[in-house]
Amino acid sequence: MTLPDFVQRDAPLTALNTFGLPAQAALFAVIETPAQLATLIALPEWSEWPRLILGGGSNLILTGDVAGLTLQVRILGRELIAEDSDAWQVRAGAGENWHGFVQWTLECGWPGLENLALIPGTVGAAPVQNIGAYGLEVAERFDRLEAMNLATGEMLTFDRAACRFGYRDSVFKHEAAQRYLITAVIFRLPKRWQPLTDYAEVVRELAARRIVHPTAQDMADVIIAVRSRKLPDPTQIGNAGSFFKNPVIAAAAFVRLAARYPDLPYYPQPDGTIKLAAGWLIEYCGWKGKSLGPVGVYERQALVLVNRGQARGADVLRLAQAIRESVRAEFGVDLELEPIVA
Protein backbone atom coordinates (compact mmCIF):
# COMPACT_ATOMS: atom_id res chain seq x y z
CA MET A 1 0.00 0.00 0.00
CA THR A 2 1.45 3.35 -1.09
CA LEU A 3 0.51 6.22 1.19
CA PRO A 4 0.75 9.97 0.63
CA ASP A 5 3.85 11.47 2.21
CA PHE A 6 1.78 13.28 4.87
CA VAL A 7 0.56 9.96 6.35
CA GLN A 8 2.60 8.40 9.16
CA ARG A 9 2.57 4.84 10.48
CA ASP A 10 2.50 3.94 14.19
CA ALA A 11 2.25 7.53 15.40
CA PRO A 12 2.10 8.28 19.15
CA LEU A 13 -1.09 10.03 20.33
CA THR A 14 -0.20 10.61 23.99
CA ALA A 15 0.70 14.27 23.42
CA LEU A 16 -2.38 14.78 21.23
CA ASN A 17 -5.00 14.11 23.91
CA THR A 18 -5.19 16.47 26.87
CA PHE A 19 -5.74 13.66 29.36
CA GLY A 20 -2.28 12.38 28.41
CA LEU A 21 -3.45 8.81 27.84
CA PRO A 22 -1.04 6.47 26.04
CA ALA A 23 -2.05 5.28 22.58
CA GLN A 24 -0.70 4.86 19.07
CA ALA A 25 -2.41 5.39 15.74
CA ALA A 26 -1.84 2.71 13.12
CA LEU A 27 -2.00 5.47 10.53
CA PHE A 28 -1.94 9.21 11.23
CA ALA A 29 -2.37 12.27 9.04
CA VAL A 30 -2.41 15.99 9.77
CA ILE A 31 -5.03 17.65 7.56
CA GLU A 32 -4.07 21.24 6.77
CA THR A 33 -6.19 21.64 3.63
CA PRO A 34 -9.41 20.09 2.28
CA ALA A 35 -7.35 18.97 -0.74
CA GLN A 36 -5.30 16.63 1.49
CA LEU A 37 -8.49 15.06 2.75
CA ALA A 38 -9.75 14.63 -0.81
CA THR A 39 -6.48 12.85 -1.66
CA LEU A 40 -7.08 10.34 1.13
CA ILE A 41 -10.70 9.77 0.14
CA ALA A 42 -9.53 8.85 -3.38
CA LEU A 43 -7.33 6.01 -2.06
CA PRO A 44 -8.66 2.46 -2.70
CA GLU A 45 -8.14 1.59 0.98
CA TRP A 46 -10.09 4.58 2.29
CA SER A 47 -13.42 2.84 2.73
CA GLU A 48 -11.77 -0.03 4.65
CA TRP A 49 -10.10 2.10 7.33
CA PRO A 50 -11.76 2.84 10.65
CA ARG A 51 -11.32 6.58 11.27
CA LEU A 52 -10.83 8.80 14.30
CA ILE A 53 -11.03 12.58 13.84
CA LEU A 54 -8.98 14.70 16.24
CA GLY A 55 -9.19 18.40 16.94
CA GLY A 56 -7.35 19.53 20.04
CA GLY A 57 -7.86 16.18 21.78
CA SER A 58 -9.51 17.95 24.72
CA ASN A 59 -12.77 16.00 24.68
CA LEU A 60 -11.39 12.51 24.13
CA ILE A 61 -10.67 9.41 26.19
CA LEU A 62 -8.41 6.94 24.40
CA THR A 63 -8.81 3.41 25.70
CA GLY A 64 -5.95 1.91 23.68
CA ASP A 65 -4.21 1.95 20.34
CA VAL A 66 -6.29 3.24 17.44
CA ALA A 67 -6.77 1.05 14.38
CA GLY A 68 -7.17 2.48 10.91
CA LEU A 69 -6.54 6.16 10.25
CA THR A 70 -6.46 9.03 12.73
CA LEU A 71 -6.95 12.49 11.22
CA GLN A 72 -5.88 15.59 13.10
CA VAL A 73 -7.59 18.67 11.65
CA ARG A 74 -5.31 21.71 11.45
CA ILE A 75 -7.08 23.74 8.77
CA LEU A 76 -6.39 27.38 9.68
CA GLY A 77 -7.64 30.79 8.61
CA ARG A 78 -9.98 33.41 10.04
CA GLU A 79 -11.70 36.33 8.33
CA LEU A 80 -14.67 38.66 8.29
CA ILE A 81 -16.74 37.54 5.30
CA ALA A 82 -19.84 39.74 5.58
CA GLU A 83 -21.75 42.12 7.80
CA ASP A 84 -25.16 43.75 7.91
CA SER A 85 -26.95 46.10 10.28
CA ASP A 86 -27.41 43.31 12.85
CA ALA A 87 -24.24 41.25 12.86
CA TRP A 88 -20.77 40.40 11.63
CA GLN A 89 -20.22 37.06 9.88
CA VAL A 90 -16.83 35.60 10.77
CA ARG A 91 -15.35 32.45 9.24
CA ALA A 92 -12.67 30.30 10.89
CA GLY A 93 -10.86 27.16 9.81
CA ALA A 94 -11.74 24.06 11.80
CA GLY A 95 -8.19 23.70 13.09
CA GLU A 96 -8.03 27.15 14.69
CA ASN A 97 -7.54 27.12 18.46
CA TRP A 98 -10.91 28.02 19.97
CA HIS A 99 -9.68 30.36 22.71
CA GLY A 100 -7.31 32.08 20.32
CA PHE A 101 -10.19 32.62 17.91
CA VAL A 102 -12.39 34.09 20.66
CA GLN A 103 -9.62 36.49 21.66
CA TRP A 104 -9.12 37.54 18.01
CA THR A 105 -12.81 38.35 17.55
CA LEU A 106 -12.71 40.57 20.63
CA GLU A 107 -9.54 42.31 19.45
CA CYS A 108 -11.35 43.04 16.18
CA GLY A 109 -14.30 44.56 18.06
CA TRP A 110 -16.76 41.73 17.33
CA PRO A 111 -18.37 40.64 20.62
CA GLY A 112 -20.51 37.60 21.29
CA LEU A 113 -18.20 34.68 22.15
CA GLU A 114 -16.64 36.08 25.34
CA ASN A 115 -18.55 33.73 27.70
CA LEU A 116 -16.93 30.82 25.88
CA ALA A 117 -13.38 32.07 26.47
CA LEU A 118 -10.71 29.62 27.65
CA ILE A 119 -12.63 26.51 26.57
CA PRO A 120 -9.99 24.12 25.21
CA GLY A 121 -10.17 22.60 21.76
CA THR A 122 -10.60 23.75 18.19
CA VAL A 123 -13.15 25.74 16.23
CA GLY A 124 -14.23 22.63 14.30
CA ALA A 125 -14.98 20.73 17.48
CA ALA A 126 -17.11 23.54 18.95
CA PRO A 127 -20.32 22.78 17.01
CA VAL A 128 -19.87 19.01 17.37
CA GLN A 129 -20.16 19.34 21.13
CA ASN A 130 -22.24 22.53 21.02
CA ILE A 131 -19.86 23.85 23.65
CA GLY A 132 -21.34 26.10 26.28
CA ALA A 133 -20.53 27.97 29.46
CA TYR A 134 -21.92 30.72 31.67
CA GLY A 135 -25.26 31.07 29.94
CA LEU A 136 -24.15 30.76 26.30
CA GLU A 137 -23.98 27.88 23.82
CA VAL A 138 -22.10 28.07 20.55
CA ALA A 139 -25.36 27.35 18.68
CA GLU A 140 -26.56 30.83 19.66
CA ARG A 141 -23.72 32.44 17.69
CA PHE A 142 -23.61 29.86 14.89
CA ASP A 143 -24.55 30.64 11.30
CA ARG A 144 -23.36 27.65 9.26
CA LEU A 145 -20.44 25.29 8.74
CA GLU A 146 -18.60 23.73 5.85
CA ALA A 147 -17.87 20.01 5.83
CA MET A 148 -16.59 17.34 3.46
CA ASN A 149 -18.54 14.17 2.77
CA LEU A 150 -16.10 11.41 3.72
CA ALA A 151 -17.59 9.00 1.18
CA THR A 152 -17.61 11.24 -1.90
CA GLY A 153 -15.29 14.18 -1.16
CA GLU A 154 -18.14 16.60 -1.82
CA MET A 155 -18.14 19.88 0.11
CA LEU A 156 -21.45 20.67 1.84
CA THR A 157 -22.89 23.46 4.00
CA PHE A 158 -24.86 22.78 7.19
CA ASP A 159 -27.09 25.51 8.61
CA ARG A 160 -28.23 25.59 12.23
CA ALA A 161 -31.28 23.41 11.63
CA ALA A 162 -29.21 20.76 9.83
CA CYS A 163 -26.81 20.58 12.79
CA ARG A 164 -29.67 19.64 15.16
CA PHE A 165 -28.06 21.25 18.17
CA GLY A 166 -28.98 20.08 21.65
CA TYR A 167 -27.43 20.34 25.09
CA ARG A 168 -23.76 19.42 24.45
CA ASP A 169 -25.00 17.66 21.36
CA SER A 170 -25.34 17.85 17.59
CA VAL A 171 -25.90 15.61 14.59
CA PHE A 172 -22.10 15.27 14.37
CA LYS A 173 -22.09 13.16 17.54
CA HIS A 174 -24.59 10.74 16.02
CA GLU A 175 -25.38 9.69 12.44
CA ALA A 176 -23.08 12.31 10.89
CA ALA A 177 -20.09 11.39 13.07
CA GLN A 178 -18.29 9.24 10.51
CA ARG A 179 -19.88 10.74 7.41
CA TYR A 180 -18.52 14.29 7.43
CA LEU A 181 -15.42 16.21 8.49
CA ILE A 182 -15.91 19.86 9.42
CA THR A 183 -13.47 22.15 7.60
CA ALA A 184 -14.70 25.64 8.60
CA VAL A 185 -17.32 27.34 10.77
CA ILE A 186 -19.09 30.66 10.18
CA PHE A 187 -20.36 32.61 13.20
CA ARG A 188 -22.86 35.46 13.40
CA LEU A 189 -21.75 37.94 16.05
CA PRO A 190 -24.32 40.51 17.21
CA LYS A 191 -23.90 44.27 16.81
CA ARG A 192 -26.61 44.86 19.43
CA TRP A 193 -24.58 43.08 22.09
CA GLN A 194 -25.56 42.71 25.74
CA PRO A 195 -23.39 41.07 28.44
CA LEU A 196 -24.59 37.75 29.85
CA THR A 197 -24.09 37.99 33.60
CA ASP A 198 -26.58 35.51 35.02
CA TYR A 199 -24.10 33.29 36.89
CA ALA A 200 -23.28 34.11 40.51
CA GLU A 201 -19.55 33.55 40.03
CA VAL A 202 -19.52 36.05 37.18
CA VAL A 203 -21.48 38.61 39.21
CA ARG A 204 -19.07 38.25 42.14
CA GLU A 205 -16.02 38.66 39.93
CA LEU A 206 -17.45 41.76 38.25
CA ALA A 207 -18.21 43.23 41.67
CA ALA A 208 -14.68 42.45 42.89
CA ARG A 209 -13.34 44.35 39.87
CA ARG A 210 -15.83 47.18 40.47
CA ILE A 211 -17.19 46.83 36.95
CA VAL A 212 -20.79 47.97 36.62
CA HIS A 213 -21.16 48.15 32.85
CA PRO A 214 -18.87 45.45 31.44
CA THR A 215 -17.53 45.48 27.92
CA ALA A 216 -17.13 42.25 25.96
CA GLN A 217 -13.43 42.24 26.85
CA ASP A 218 -14.30 42.76 30.53
CA MET A 219 -16.57 39.73 30.30
CA ALA A 220 -13.86 37.62 28.69
CA ASP A 221 -11.36 38.63 31.39
CA VAL A 222 -13.88 37.71 34.10
CA ILE A 223 -14.71 34.35 32.51
CA ILE A 224 -11.00 33.55 32.15
CA ALA A 225 -10.38 34.40 35.80
CA VAL A 226 -13.32 32.31 37.02
CA ARG A 227 -12.42 29.31 34.85
CA SER A 228 -8.74 29.50 35.80
CA ARG A 229 -9.59 29.27 39.49
CA LYS A 230 -11.89 26.28 39.03
CA LEU A 231 -10.41 24.22 36.22
CA PRO A 232 -6.97 22.66 35.83
CA ASP A 233 -4.67 23.66 32.98
CA PRO A 234 -4.31 20.53 30.80
CA THR A 235 -0.67 21.47 30.12
CA GLN A 236 -0.03 21.09 33.86
CA ILE A 237 -2.30 18.17 34.77
CA GLY A 238 -4.00 15.85 32.29
CA ASN A 239 -7.77 16.25 32.02
CA ALA A 240 -10.61 16.45 29.52
CA GLY A 241 -12.46 19.40 31.05
CA SER A 242 -16.00 18.81 32.28
CA PHE A 243 -16.36 15.04 32.31
CA PHE A 244 -20.12 14.71 32.84
CA LYS A 245 -23.08 16.51 31.34
CA ASN A 246 -25.38 18.34 33.72
CA PRO A 247 -28.37 15.99 33.90
CA VAL A 248 -31.80 17.19 32.82
CA ILE A 249 -34.79 15.66 34.66
CA ALA A 250 -38.56 15.97 34.67
CA ALA A 251 -40.12 18.62 36.91
CA ALA A 252 -41.91 15.99 39.02
CA ALA A 253 -38.64 14.17 39.69
CA PHE A 254 -37.03 17.45 40.70
CA VAL A 255 -39.80 18.20 43.21
CA ARG A 256 -39.10 14.87 44.91
CA LEU A 257 -35.36 15.50 45.00
CA ALA A 258 -35.71 19.09 46.23
CA ALA A 259 -37.77 17.88 49.17
CA ARG A 260 -34.88 15.66 50.25
CA TYR A 261 -32.04 18.00 49.27
CA PRO A 262 -33.12 21.63 49.83
CA ASP A 263 -29.72 23.02 48.78
CA LEU A 264 -29.81 21.25 45.41
CA PRO A 265 -28.89 23.77 42.66
CA TYR A 266 -31.24 23.76 39.68
CA TYR A 267 -31.84 25.55 36.41
CA PRO A 268 -35.36 25.55 34.89
CA GLN A 269 -35.39 24.88 31.13
CA PRO A 270 -37.73 26.39 28.53
CA ASP A 271 -39.48 23.04 28.01
CA GLY A 272 -40.35 22.66 31.69
CA THR A 273 -37.57 20.24 32.56
CA ILE A 274 -34.94 20.99 35.20
CA LYS A 275 -31.19 20.93 34.72
CA LEU A 276 -29.12 19.87 37.74
CA ALA A 277 -25.47 20.63 38.51
CA ALA A 278 -23.54 17.39 38.00
CA GLY A 279 -20.58 18.76 39.96
CA TRP A 280 -22.77 19.36 43.01
CA LEU A 281 -24.17 15.81 42.86
CA ILE A 282 -20.66 14.34 42.61
CA GLU A 283 -19.34 16.48 45.44
CA TYR A 284 -22.30 15.58 47.66
CA CYS A 285 -21.42 11.92 47.15
CA GLY A 286 -17.96 12.62 48.54
CA TRP A 287 -15.86 12.31 45.40
CA LYS A 288 -14.28 15.75 45.26
CA GLY A 289 -10.52 15.39 45.70
CA LYS A 290 -10.70 11.58 45.86
CA SER A 291 -8.76 9.19 43.61
CA LEU A 292 -9.21 5.70 42.32
CA GLY A 293 -5.83 4.42 41.22
CA PRO A 294 -4.01 6.97 39.01
CA VAL A 295 -7.16 9.00 38.22
CA GLY A 296 -8.78 11.48 40.56
CA VAL A 297 -11.53 14.04 40.93
CA TYR A 298 -10.11 17.55 40.83
CA GLU A 299 -9.92 19.28 44.21
CA ARG A 300 -11.46 22.53 42.99
CA GLN A 301 -14.16 21.19 40.69
CA ALA A 302 -15.86 17.82 41.10
CA LEU A 303 -16.95 17.82 37.46
CA VAL A 304 -13.36 17.31 36.29
CA LEU A 305 -11.38 14.06 36.36
CA VAL A 306 -7.59 14.33 36.28
CA ASN A 307 -4.60 12.15 35.44
CA ARG A 308 -2.53 11.77 38.61
CA GLY A 309 0.22 10.08 36.60
CA GLN A 310 0.55 7.13 34.21
CA ALA A 311 -3.20 6.71 33.84
CA ARG A 312 -4.68 4.65 31.05
CA GLY A 313 -8.09 4.89 29.44
CA ALA A 314 -9.42 1.95 31.46
CA ASP A 315 -8.48 3.75 34.70
CA VAL A 316 -10.47 6.81 33.66
CA LEU A 317 -13.55 4.79 32.77
CA ARG A 318 -13.32 2.83 36.03
CA LEU A 319 -13.50 6.01 38.11
CA ALA A 320 -16.22 7.47 35.89
CA GLN A 321 -18.34 4.36 36.37
CA ALA A 322 -17.85 4.40 40.13
CA ILE A 323 -19.01 8.02 40.25
CA ARG A 324 -22.03 7.29 38.07
CA GLU A 325 -23.07 4.39 40.29
CA SER A 326 -22.66 6.51 43.41
CA VAL A 327 -24.79 9.38 42.04
CA ARG A 328 -27.44 6.95 40.76
CA ALA A 329 -27.65 5.25 44.16
CA GLU A 330 -27.96 8.56 46.06
CA PHE A 331 -30.14 10.62 43.73
CA GLY A 332 -31.62 8.20 41.19
CA VAL A 333 -30.02 10.35 38.45
CA ASP A 334 -27.95 9.02 35.56
CA LEU A 335 -24.86 10.98 34.54
CA GLU A 336 -23.73 11.00 30.91
CA LEU A 337 -20.11 11.36 29.87
CA GLU A 338 -19.17 14.46 27.86
CA PRO A 339 -15.94 13.18 26.25
CA ILE A 340 -15.86 10.84 23.29
CA VAL A 341 -14.50 7.39 24.21
CA ALA A 342 -12.35 5.80 21.51
C-alpha positions, 0 to 999 in steps of 0.5 A, spaced: 500 500 500 502 506 497 501 512 502 501 519 501 507 522 504 503 526 509 501 519 512 505 516 518 505 509 520 504 507 528 504 515 530 504 516 538 497 520 540 499 521 547 501 528 546 495 529 542 489 528 547 489 532 553 488 527 558 495 524 556 493 517 555 497 512 552 495 510 545 498 509 538 495 510 531 496 505 526 495 510 521 496 518 522 495 524 518 495 531 519 489 535 515 491 542 513 487 543 507 481 540 504 485 537 498 489 533 502 483 530 505 480 529 498 487 525 496 485 520 502 478 519 500 480 517 493 485 512 495 482 504 494 483 503 501 479 509 504 473 505 505 476 499 509 479 504 514 476 505 521 477 513 522 478 517 528 477 525 527 482 529 532 481 536 533 485 539 540 484 532 543 480 535 549 474 532 549 477 525 548 478 518 552 483 513 548 482 506 551 488 503 547 491 503 540 487 506 534 486 502 528 485 504 521 486 512 520 487 518 525 486 524 522 488 531 526 484 537 523 489 543 522 485 547 517 487 554 519 484 561 517 480 566 520 476 572 516 470 577 516 466 575 510 460 579 511 456 584 515 449 587 515 446 592 520 445 586 525 451 582 525 458 580 523 459 574 519 466 571 521 469 564 518 474 560 521 478 554 519 476 548 523 483 547 526 483 554 529 484 554 536 478 556 539 480 560 545 485 564 540 479 565 535 475 568 541 480 572 543 481 575 536 474 576 535 474 581 541 480 584 538 477 586 532 471 589 536 466 583 534 463 581 541 458 575 542 463 569 544 466 572 550 462 567 555 466 561 551 473 564 552 478 559 555 474 553 553 480 548 550 479 545 543 478 547 536 473 551 532 471 545 528 470 541 534 465 547 537 459 545 534 460 538 534 459 538 542 455 545 542 460 547 547 457 552 552 458 555 558 456 561 563 449 562 559 451 561 552 452 555 547 455 556 541 449 554 537 446 561 539 452 564 535 452 559 529 450 561 522 453 555 518 459 550 517 462 547 511 464 540 511 466 534 506 462 528 505 467 522 507 464 518 502 464 522 496 469 528 497 463 533 496 463 539 500 457 541 503 454 546 507 450 545 514 445 551 517 443 551 524 437 546 523 441 541 519 446 541 525 440 539 530 443 542 536 442 540 543 445 540 550 452 538 548 449 535 542 449 535 535 448 531 529 455 530 528 455 526 535 450 521 532 449 519 524 453 524 521 459 522 526 463 518 521 460 521 514 462 528 514 469 532 516 468 539 518 473 544 515 470 551 517 465 554 521 461 561 520 459 565 526 454 570 526 456 575 532 451 581 534 452 588 533 446 589 538 450 586 544 448 585 551 453 582 556 450 575 559 451 575 567 446 571 570 451 566 573 453 568 581 460 567 580 460 572 574 457 577 578 461 576 584 467 577 579 465 583 576 463 586 583 470 584 585 473 588 579 468 594 580 465 593 573 458 595 573 457 596 565 462 590 562 464 590 555 465 584 551 473 584 553 471 585 561 466 579 560 472 575 557 477 577 562 472 575 568 470 568 565 478 567 564 479 568 571 473 564 574 475 558 569 482 558 571 480 558 578 476 552 578 479 548 572 486 545 571 490 547 565 491 541 561 498 542 560 499 542 567 495 536 569 491 531 564 484 532 564 478 532 559 475 538 562 468 537 564 467 530 564 459 529 565 453 533 562 449 536 567 443 531 567 436 534 565 430 531 569 422 531 569 419 537 573 416 531 578 422 528 579 425 534 581 420 536 586 421 529 589 429 531 589 428 538 592 424 535 598 430 531 600 435 536 598 433 543 599 440 546 597 440 542 590 442 547 585 437 547 579 436 551 572 429 551 569 429 549 562 424 552 557 421 546 556 419 545 563 424 540 565 430 541 570 437 541 569 441 539 575 449 541 577 452 534 576 458 537 579 454 538 586 451 531 585 458 528 585 461 532 590 455 531 595 457 523 594 464 525 597 468 524 590 471 531 590 478 530 591 478 523 591 482 518 587 481 511 584 488 508 582 491 513 578 485 517 576 482 522 581 476 528 581 479 535 581 480 538 588 477 545 585 471 542 581 468 535 582 466 535 574 473 534 572 477 528 572 484 528 572 490 524 570 494 523 577 500 520 573 501 514 568 493 513 567 490 509 562 483 509 558 481 503 562 483 507 569 479 513 567 472 509 565 473 505 572 472 512 576 467 514 571 463 508 572 464 508 580 461 516 580 455 514 576 453 508 580 454 513 586 450 518 584 445 513 581 444 510 588 444 517 592 439 521 587 436 516 582 439 520 576 444 518 571 450 521 569 452 521 561 459 522 559 461 528 555 468 526 552 468 521 546 470 514 548 475 511 543 
